[in-house]
């Protein structure tokens, strides 16, 4: 989903980062077995023929802004020098515009997650357009920027959603790591699911709104600290 764009990030990888995985791949291939070759290919899923992807991770937070949880998320991101992309719901932006402004002012990206979180696949063309455009307008009021990315609620995408997004000039951005924090599985489970699954270029879905997000907030310090210690940097998704 983001592989093309993420590839462009590889130019910022240090030579050491860029070459280490290739060396590993070469070593495995030298063993000369089919199994070893398959393992090497699995180790480089994004672009086996090119340099390894940079150690970048894209943290994303959905369903906000929340006057209670979003400021806690912002404080933790600031503490670890991390940036993130927030897919906000238009009606929440309307209710808590100052929170959206703070997200933007602290260097994060505010993007479109629809007005009221419907399954966009079931909407008429005009309802689809108003879900997206009304949210755009509220975000633009608070940030001065019109979102270029749309994350359809539930990740529910079909041909109609794709063509609607294209009609409105939106890039659809989903995710690759989903710890299901919205279901409140516990702080430790959220930490483990994220940390076990993140690989370079991962897009991590978490939630700062839509309910009690105290477990997500509690999991964030270990997630940020551990990924940082593994050499990851936290980048914004390539949205305007
Ligand atoms: Zn959502």
Boltz pocket constraint, residues with backbone or C-beta under 6 A from the ligand:
constraints:
  - pocket:
      binder: B
      contacts: [[A, 62], [A, 63], [A, 113], [A, 117], [A, 153], [A, 154]]
      max_distance: 6.0
